Amino acid sequence: MAHNHPGYDIRSAGGDGHLIFIEVKGRVAGADTVTVTRNEILTSLNAPERYVLALVEVGLDHNDTVRYLRQPFRGREETYFEMTSVNFTWATMWDRAGDPS
């Protein structure tokens, strides 16, 4: 995507023709945190059914693993408006995510 900070990295079309917005966050295996910007969070909250946070664990052996987290920021929406970015615990996000689909 263009570097005008749309709140996602990839715009894709689903099987039904609706757009899907994918934000990709990669971290080396064993990383403690992942940073998500306010704009990325707000984009997710504005299109909860069409937003995917793609988590990529970059293995030291060059074997990378991808998991998808849907509606990643649901539940504490009111707090995100006050922040410019948020550090999340990688393991917690990873455990909530599932296989790409």
Secondary structure, 3 states (H helix, E strand, C coil): CCCCCCCCCEEEECCCCCEEEEEEEEEECCCCEEEEEHHHHHHHHHCHHHEEEEEEEECCCCCCEEEEEECCCCCCHHHHCCCCEEEEEHHHHHHHCECCC
